[in-house]
Amino acid sequence: MTRKEMIDYINNLNISIVLIYDMKKYTNRFFDKYFELADLYKEGSYYNSQIDDFRVCYIEFSTYLYALCRAGILHGNDFQKLEEIIWTMYVSMEDK
């Protein structure tokens, strides 16, 4: 799923505008870190601190999604779909 598709998916969730804004903020930050790290991998010039930044970004986003799910704001299917997307992207960088 692309960034635009994920943003569109978030925009269609039945949650408040403030939460949609926060989720889009986390999504954009996560995708920015992902593509920044992917470019550095291609160049072969990445550092552990950059990988750690990406890991922190994933943990923050995942924790936020989990909190929304636990609060009953984000339903199981939506949580599962969004978490699966960011997990897949995270693991793809960990495998390199």
Secondary structure, 3 states (H helix, E strand, C coil): CCHHHHHHHHHCCCCCHHHHHHHHHHHHHHHHHHHHHHHHHHHCCCCHHHHHHHHHHHHHHHHHHHHHHHCCCCCHHHHHHHHHHHHHHHHHHHCC
